[in-house]
Amino acid sequence: MPLREEMETQGRWLFRRRSFLPLLVLFALICVLTGMEVIGGSLVEGKLHLDAVWMVLLFGGVLFFITVRVVDKKSRFLLVQGR
């Protein structure tokens, strides 16, 4: 059963990384909250100016990442033998 095997694989992955996974989540939460505070303060003061070039680069990078992930999952194009 593919679903049972997939859940078992994910469970093993989470179990092996259970020691540092909560620390990673905590670090990400602190980064997000700090970023929101900085952006919120700049927005209230009227100092927040979004540069169009950086926005295009950001969204281009995100689209590239999503494209590579889809190609990796849906095909054997990026498959490396001998790992």
Secondary structure, DSSP 8 states (H G I E B T S, - for coil): -HHHHHHHHHHHHHHHTTTTHHHHHHHHHHHHHHHHHHHHHHHHHT-----HHHHHHHHHHHHHHHHHHHHHHH-STT--TT-
